Amino acid sequence: MNLFLRFRRAIRWLLPGLVVKRWLIASGFGLLITLLGAAIWADMRPIYWTVEMLFWFLNAITTFLPRSITGPLVLSLGLVLLFRGIGRSFESIRQASSSNRDRFLVDALHAKSKLNRGPNIVAIGGGTGLSSLLKGLKRYSSRITAIVTVADDGGSSGILRRELGVQPPGDIRNCIAALSTEEPLLTRLFQYRFLAGSGLEGHSFGNLFLSALTAITGNFEAAITASSRVLSVRGQVVPATNVDVRLWAELENGERIEGESAIGKSSKPILRIGCYPDRPPALPSALEAIKNAELILLGPGSLYTSLLPNLLVPEIVQAIQNSKAPTLYICNLMTQPGETDGLDVGGHVRAIEAQLADMGITKRIFNAILAQDDLLPSSLVEEYRLKGSEPVNCNREQLIANGYKVFQAPLQGKQASATMRHDIKRLASAVIRFYKQNKL
């Protein structure tokens, strides 16, 4: 049985997609040419000797056994030696190079090859919603670009932003950790938040790490790239802009409040948002990612503090409109007190359309919506209701009448949890199903 498993594993090295066969053939061909060159240099005598010895050997073995037995026997022996040699060679390479001794190198290469053939996905947003989406999507593709808002001004990110003059690293850090394929311990270290210590309490290690790298490299984008290499990120994480932006919101009563953290705590309905400076430029890497995307995702995440801030960058909106890739808006499961009170899926969509119209943009940036199936009554839903949060209901017929494609799926986790959030596997699976049905 062990021999059979070894044989199967050796055969897998010859399957398509590993870029192994071509180099094995090239190596064998190179060896043959080398031997031929040596023979020519030696006036062809080694070739004559080799041919004579081969004929002598074949005549000798066929004298004792007929060709019908000798041929298959020698062929089988050659194949066994070939596959055993390949298997042993790559096993030695695996033991020397792999940090995970329980996983065979051929399996890792197959997984990598499959991910490299996955769709080119751009996910736009911020907060825990985007990081949850990325955790699921990295199982399907390694060609993922997360375009992340940099408007956060609260908590650890806000302090570092004010005291060091760096862009807020919090949402960026979460996305890097979500796409990481490195050892779990290293990812946990990146996400570790200090619980005590003068000046350290409340800060996460990853925020400090990104801030220090920004000072060293002189560039926030370069710091993100370096951090991504350390954590072996599957894809890339890109800020929506490299400008130090500050959000403002106009409420229904005409009042204006400033700062992302203040907007998230608003007790009155939000009419529209904007930022200082107005119309910030996008990073070229973000625009290039959107241009090459095969699927563009907006959400999930806080509507006014995670999603819409990215759309305040006009070049990003223009790039999405110019793209031929299918674009999908992923709606939240629950409303957020102060931000989206009383809004159903259609209300979220109208808020996005109104924000774009305020910027002079009338063309839609997405025509498909992914929403949760109707949530069943539960103690967790009731607990959220006590906090002022309601399920985001999907008015499917009205959205379809307005020209939107509507996809609904069970996106909440099966197991009971303390928070009402998307299940990363279900969400990613629904997104990939949408892509397969709508890919160009």
C-alpha positions as CSV (number, residue, x, y, z in Angstrom):
1,M,0.0,0.0,0.0
2,N,2.9,2.4,0.9
3,L,4.5,1.6,-2.5
4,F,1.2,2.3,-4.3
5,L,0.9,5.7,-2.5
6,R,4.5,6.6,-3.4
7,F,3.7,5.7,-7.1
8,R,0.6,7.9,-7.1
9,R,2.5,10.7,-5.6
10,A,5.3,10.4,-8.2
11,I,2.7,10.4,-11.0
12,R,1.2,13.6,-9.6
13,W,4.4,15.4,-10.5
14,L,3.6,14.8,-14.1
15,L,0.1,16.3,-14.0
16,P,-0.5,19.6,-15.8
17,G,0.0,23.0,-14.2
18,L,3.1,22.3,-12.0
19,V,5.7,23.5,-14.6
20,V,7.7,20.4,-13.8
21,K,7.5,18.2,-16.9
22,R,9.1,20.8,-19.2
23,W,12.1,21.2,-17.0
24,L,12.5,17.5,-16.6
25,I,12.4,17.1,-20.3
26,A,14.8,20.0,-20.8
27,S,17.2,18.5,-18.3
28,G,17.1,15.1,-20.0
29,F,17.6,16.7,-23.4
30,G,20.5,18.7,-22.0
31,L,22.1,15.5,-20.6
32,L,21.7,13.8,-24.0
33,I,23.3,16.7,-25.9
34,T,26.2,16.9,-23.3
35,L,26.9,13.2,-23.9
36,L,26.7,13.6,-27.6
37,G,29.1,16.5,-27.5
38,A,31.6,14.5,-25.4
39,A,31.3,11.6,-27.9
40,I,31.9,13.9,-30.9
41,W,35.0,15.3,-29.1
42,A,36.2,11.7,-28.6
43,D,35.8,10.9,-32.4
44,M,32.5,9.1,-31.9
45,R,34.2,6.0,-30.3
46,P,32.1,6.1,-27.1
47,I,28.9,5.9,-29.2
48,Y,30.1,2.8,-31.1
49,W,31.1,1.2,-27.8
50,T,27.8,2.0,-26.2
51,V,25.8,0.6,-29.1
52,E,27.9,-2.6,-29.2
53,M,27.5,-3.2,-25.5
54,L,23.7,-2.5,-25.8
55,F,23.3,-5.1,-28.6
56,W,25.5,-7.6,-26.6
57,F,23.3,-7.1,-23.5
58,L,20.0,-7.5,-25.4
59,N,21.2,-10.7,-27.2
60,A,22.4,-12.1,-23.8
61,I,19.1,-11.6,-21.9
62,T,16.9,-12.7,-24.8
63,T,18.9,-16.0,-25.0
64,F,17.5,-17.1,-21.6
65,L,14.0,-15.5,-21.8
66,P,11.8,-14.7,-24.8
67,R,11.2,-11.1,-25.8
68,S,7.5,-11.3,-24.8
69,I,8.7,-11.7,-21.2
70,T,12.0,-9.7,-21.3
71,G,10.5,-6.6,-22.9
72,P,7.7,-6.0,-20.3
73,L,10.1,-7.0,-17.4
74,V,12.8,-4.5,-18.4
75,L,10.2,-1.8,-19.2
76,S,8.6,-2.3,-15.7
77,L,12.0,-2.1,-14.0
78,G,12.8,1.1,-15.8
79,L,9.5,2.7,-14.9
80,V,9.9,1.7,-11.2
81,L,13.4,3.2,-11.1
82,L,12.2,6.3,-12.9
83,F,9.3,7.1,-10.6
84,R,11.2,6.0,-7.5
85,G,14.0,8.4,-8.4
86,I,11.6,11.3,-9.1
87,G,9.7,10.6,-5.8
88,R,12.8,10.4,-3.7
89,S,14.4,13.5,-5.3
90,F,11.4,15.7,-4.7
91,E,10.9,14.2,-1.2
92,S,14.5,15.3,-0.4
93,I,13.7,18.8,-1.7
94,R,10.5,18.9,0.4
95,Q,12.3,18.0,3.5
96,A,15.0,20.6,2.9
97,S,12.6,23.4,1.9
98,S,9.2,22.9,3.5
99,S,8.5,24.2,7.0
100,N,5.3,22.1,7.1
101,R,6.6,18.6,7.2
102,D,3.0,17.2,7.2
103,R,2.3,18.5,3.7
104,F,3.9,17.1,0.6
105,L,5.6,19.5,-1.8
106,V,3.6,18.2,-4.7
107,D,0.4,19.0,-2.9
108,A,1.5,22.5,-2.1
109,L,2.5,23.1,-5.7
110,H,-0.8,21.8,-6.9
111,A,-2.6,24.1,-4.6
112,K,-0.5,27.0,-5.6
113,S,-1.0,26.2,-9.3
114,K,-4.8,26.1,-8.8
115,L,-4.8,29.4,-6.9
116,N,-2.7,31.1,-9.6
117,R,-5.4,30.1,-12.1
118,G,-8.1,31.7,-9.9
119,P,-10.0,34.9,-10.9
120,N,-8.4,38.3,-10.7
121,I,-10.5,39.8,-7.9
122,V,-10.6,43.4,-6.7
123,A,-12.3,43.9,-3.3
124,I,-13.1,47.4,-2.2
125,G,-14.0,48.4,1.3
126,G,-12.6,48.4,4.9
127,G,-13.2,47.3,8.4
128,T,-13.9,43.8,9.5
129,G,-16.3,43.2,6.6
130,L,-13.5,43.4,4.0
131,S,-11.1,41.3,6.0
132,S,-13.7,38.5,6.5
133,L,-14.3,38.5,2.7
134,L,-10.6,38.2,2.0
135,K,-10.2,35.3,4.4
136,G,-12.7,33.3,2.4
137,L,-11.6,34.4,-1.1
138,K,-7.9,33.4,-0.6
139,R,-9.1,29.8,-0.7
140,Y,-10.1,30.3,-4.4
141,S,-7.5,32.6,-5.8
142,S,-4.1,34.2,-5.2
143,R,-4.8,37.1,-7.6
144,I,-6.6,39.3,-5.1
145,T,-6.3,43.0,-4.6
146,A,-7.8,44.7,-1.6
147,I,-8.4,48.4,-2.0
148,V,-8.8,49.8,1.5
149,T,-10.1,53.1,2.9
150,V,-7.6,55.2,4.8
151,A,-10.0,57.5,6.6
152,D,-9.9,55.9,10.1
153,D,-9.1,58.4,12.8
154,G,-10.1,56.5,16.0
155,G,-8.3,54.1,18.3
156,S,-4.7,53.0,17.7
157,S,-4.8,54.1,14.1
158,G,-6.0,57.6,15.0
159,I,-3.3,58.1,17.7
160,L,-0.5,57.0,15.3
161,R,-2.0,59.2,12.6
162,R,-2.0,62.3,14.8
163,E,1.3,61.7,16.6
164,L,3.5,60.2,13.7
165,G,1.8,61.7,10.7
166,V,1.3,58.3,9.1
167,Q,-1.8,57.1,7.3
168,P,-4.1,55.0,9.5
169,P,-2.7,51.4,9.4
170,G,-5.6,49.6,11.2
171,D,-7.7,48.4,8.2
172,I,-4.6,47.8,6.1
173,R,-3.2,45.6,8.9
174,N,-6.4,43.5,9.1
175,C,-6.4,42.9,5.4
176,I,-2.7,41.9,5.4
177,A,-3.5,39.4,8.2
178,A,-6.5,38.1,6.4
179,L,-4.6,37.4,3.2
180,S,-1.5,36.0,5.1
181,T,-0.5,32.4,4.4
182,E,2.4,32.5,7.0
183,E,2.5,30.6,10.3
184,P,-0.5,31.4,12.4
185,L,1.7,32.5,15.3
186,L,3.3,35.2,13.2
187,T,-0.2,36.4,12.1
188,R,-1.3,36.4,15.7
189,L,1.7,38.5,16.6
190,F,0.9,41.0,13.8
191,Q,-2.7,41.3,15.2
192,Y,-1.6,41.4,18.9
193,R,-2.9,44.3,20.9
194,F,-1.1,45.6,24.0
195,L,-3.3,45.5,27.1
196,A,-1.0,47.5,29.3
197,G,2.0,49.7,29.3
198,S,2.4,53.5,29.3
199,G,2.0,54.6,25.7
200,L,1.5,51.1,24.4
201,E,-1.9,50.1,25.8
202,G,-4.5,49.9,23.0
203,H,-1.9,49.7,20.2
204,S,-1.6,46.6,18.0
205,F,1.8,45.3,17.1
206,G,1.0,45.4,13.4
207,N,0.0,49.1,13.6
208,L,3.4,49.9,15.2
209,F,5.2,47.7,12.7
210,L,3.6,49.4,9.7
211,S,4.3,52.8,11.2
212,A,7.9,52.0,11.8
213,L,8.3,50.6,8.3
214,T,6.7,53.8,6.8
215,A,9.4,55.8,8.6
216,I,12.2,53.5,7.4
217,T,11.0,53.3,3.8
218,G,9.6,56.9,3.7
219,N,6.5,55.5,2.0
220,F,3.3,53.9,3.3
221,E,2.8,51.8,0.2
222,A,6.4,50.4,0.4
223,A,5.7,49.6,4.1
224,I,2.6,47.6,3.1
225,T,4.6,45.7,0.4
226,A,7.4,44.8,2.9
227,S,4.9,43.7,5.5
228,S,3.0,41.6,2.9
229,R,6.3,39.8,2.1
230,V,6.9,39.1,5.7
231,L,3.5,37.5,6.1
232,S,3.4,35.8,2.7
233,V,0.3,37.6,1.6
234,R,-1.8,35.9,-1.1
235,G,-2.5,38.9,-3.3
236,Q,-1.9,42.6,-2.5
237,V,-3.3,45.3,-0.3
238,V,-3.5,48.8,-1.6
239,P,-4.7,52.0,0.0
240,A,-7.4,53.9,-1.9
241,T,-5.2,57.0,-1.8
242,N,-1.9,58.1,-0.4
243,V,-3.4,61.5,0.7
244,D,-4.1,62.2,4.4
245,V,-7.9,62.4,4.1
246,R,-10.4,63.4,6.7
247,L,-14.1,62.6,6.4
248,W,-17.0,64.9,7.0
249,A,-20.7,64.1,7.0
250,E,-23.8,66.2,6.5
251,L,-26.8,65.1,8.5
252,E,-30.4,65.3,7.6
253,N,-30.9,68.3,10.0
254,G,-28.2,70.2,8.2
255,E,-25.5,69.7,10.9
256,R,-22.0,68.8,9.7
257,I,-19.7,66.5,11.7
258,E,-16.1,65.7,11.0
259,G,-14.0,62.5,11.5
260,E,-14.7,58.9,10.7
261,S,-15.1,57.9,14.4
262,A,-17.7,60.7,15.0
263,I,-19.6,59.8,11.8
264,G,-19.9,56.2,13.0
265,K,-21.5,57.4,16.3
266,S,-24.0,59.8,14.7
267,S,-27.4,59.7,16.3
268,K,-29.1,61.4,13.3
269,P,-29.5,60.1,9.7
270,I,-26.6,60.8,7.4
271,L,-27.4,62.7,4.2
272,R,-24.0,62.6,2.4
273,I,-20.3,62.4,3.2
274,G,-17.2,64.1,1.8
275,C,-13.6,64.5,2.6
276,Y,-10.7,67.0,3.0
277,P,-9.0,67.4,0.6
278,D,-11.7,67.1,-2.0
279,R,-11.2,64.6,-4.9
280,P,-8.0,62.8,-3.6
281,P,-6.0,61.0,-6.2
282,A,-5.9,57.2,-6.4
283,L,-2.7,55.1,-6.3
284,P,-1.6,53.9,-9.8
285,S,-1.5,50.3,-8.4
286,A,-5.1,50.5,-7.4
287,L,-6.2,51.7,-10.9
288,E,-4.1,49.1,-12.6
289,A,-5.7,46.3,-10.4
290,I,-9.2,47.5,-11.4
291,K,-8.2,47.7,-15.0
292,N,-7.1,44.0,-15.0
293,A,-9.9,42.7,-12.7
294,E,-12.1,39.9,-13.7
295,L,-14.4,40.5,-10.8
296,I,-14.9,43.7,-8.7
297,L,-16.5,43.6,-5.2
298,L,-17.8,46.4,-3.1
299,G,-18.5,45.5,0.6
300,P,-19.4,44.2,3.0
301,G,-18.7,46.9,5.6
302,S,-20.0,50.0,7.2
303,L,-21.7,52.0,4.5
304,Y,-20.6,55.5,5.4
305,T,-17.2,54.8,7.0
306,S,-15.8,51.8,5.1
307,L,-17.4,51.7,1.7
308,L,-18.3,55.2,0.5
309,P,-14.9,56.7,1.5
310,N,-13.3,54.7,-1.3
311,L,-15.8,56.2,-3.7
312,L,-14.8,59.7,-2.8
313,V,-11.7,59.0,-4.9
314,P,-13.0,59.9,-8.4
315,E,-10.4,57.9,-10.3
316,I,-11.4,54.7,-8.6
317,V,-15.1,55.3,-9.6
318,Q,-14.0,56.1,-13.1
319,A,-11.9,52.9,-13.3
320,I,-14.8,50.8,-12.1
321,Q,-17.1,52.3,-14.7
322,N,-14.5,51.7,-17.5
323,S,-14.0,48.0,-16.4
324,K,-15.9,45.3,-18.3
325,A,-15.6,42.9,-15.3
326,P,-18.8,42.0,-13.4
327,T,-19.3,44.2,-10.4
328,L,-21.0,42.9,-7.2
329,Y,-22.2,44.9,-4.2
330,I,-22.3,42.7,-1.0
331,C,-24.8,44.1,1.5
332,N,-24.5,43.8,5.3
333,L,-26.5,41.4,7.4
334,M,-27.6,44.0,10.0
335,T,-28.2,47.7,10.1
336,Q,-25.7,49.8,12.1
337,P,-27.1,52.2,14.7
338,G,-26.3,55.8,13.7
339,E,-25.3,54.9,10.1
340,T,-27.9,52.8,8.5
341,D,-30.9,52.9,10.8
342,G,-34.1,51.6,9.0
343,L,-32.3,50.9,5.7
344,D,-33.1,47.8,3.7
345,V,-30.9,46.6,0.8
346,G,-32.6,49.1,-1.5
347,G,-31.9,51.8,1.0
348,H,-28.2,51.0,1.0
349,V,-28.2,51.0,-2.8
350,R,-29.9,54.4,-2.9
351,A,-27.4,55.8,-0.5
352,I,-24.6,54.8,-2.8
353,E,-26.3,56.2,-5.8
354,A,-27.1,59.4,-4.0
355,Q,-23.5,59.8,-3.0
356,L,-22.3,59.3,-6.6
357,A,-24.9,61.7,-7.9
358,D,-23.6,64.3,-5.4
359,M,-20.2,63.9,-7.1
360,G,-21.8,64.4,-10.5
361,I,-21.7,60.7,-11.4
362,T,-24.9,59.2,-12.7
363,K,-23.7,56.0,-14.2
364,R,-24.0,52.9,-12.0
365,I,-20.8,51.3,-10.7
366,F,-22.5,47.9,-10.1
367,N,-25.6,46.1,-11.4
368,A,-25.6,43.0,-9.2
369,I,-26.3,42.7,-5.5
370,L,-25.6,39.8,-3.1
371,A,-27.8,39.8,0.0
372,Q,-28.6,37.4,2.9
373,D,-31.6,35.2,2.7
374,D,-34.3,36.3,5.2
375,L,-32.8,35.8,8.7
376,L,-34.8,33.4,10.9
377,P,-35.8,34.6,14.4
378,S,-33.1,33.9,17.0
379,S,-31.8,35.0,20.4
380,L,-28.9,36.7,18.6
381,V,-31.2,38.7,16.3
382,E,-33.2,39.8,19.3
383,E,-30.1,40.8,21.2
384,Y,-29.1,43.0,18.2
385,R,-32.6,44.5,18.2
386,L,-32.1,45.6,21.8
387,K,-29.0,47.4,20.7
388,G,-30.9,49.2,17.9
389,S,-29.8,47.0,15.0
390,E,-32.2,45.2,12.6
391,P,-31.8,42.6,9.8
392,V,-31.2,44.2,6.4
393,N,-34.3,43.0,4.5
394,C,-34.0,42.4,0.8
395,N,-36.8,43.9,-1.3
396,R,-35.9,41.7,-4.2
397,E,-38.8,42.5,-6.7
398,Q,-38.2,46.3,-6.3
399,L,-34.5,46.0,-7.0
400,I,-35.1,43.8,-10.0
401,A,-37.6,46.3,-11.3
402,N,-34.9,49.0,-11.0
403,G,-32.6,46.9,-13.2
404,Y,-30.4,45.1,-10.6
405,K,-29.6,41.5,-10.6
406,V,-30.3,40.1,-7.1
407,F,-28.6,37.1,-5.6
408,Q,-29.6,35.8,-2.2
409,A,-27.8,33.1,-0.2
410,P,-27.5,31.9,3.4
411,L,-24.5,34.0,4.4
412,Q,-24.7,33.9,8.2
413,G,-22.6,31.3,10.0
414,K,-24.3,28.0,10.9
415,Q,-22.9,28.0,14.4
416,A,-24.0,30.3,17.2
417,S,-21.7,33.2,17.7
418,A,-21.5,36.4,19.7
419,T,-21.7,38.6,16.6
420,M,-23.9,38.6,13.5
421,R,-21.3,38.5,10.7
422,H,-20.9,36.8,7.4
423,D,-19.5,33.3,7.5
424,I,-16.3,33.5,5.5
425,K,-16.7,30.2,3.7
426,R,-20.4,30.8,2.7
427,L,-19.7,34.3,1.6
428,A,-16.7,33.4,-0.5
429,S,-18.6,30.4,-2.0
430,A,-21.5,32.7,-3.0
431,V,-19.1,35.2,-4.6
432,I,-17.3,32.5,-6.6
433,R,-20.7,31.1,-7.8
434,F,-21.7,34.6,-9.0
435,Y,-18.3,34.9,-10.8
436,K,-18.7,31.6,-12.6
437,Q,-22.3,32.6,-13.7
438,N,-21.2,36.0,-14.9
439,K,-17.6,35.8,-16.0
440,L,-16.7,37.3,-19.4
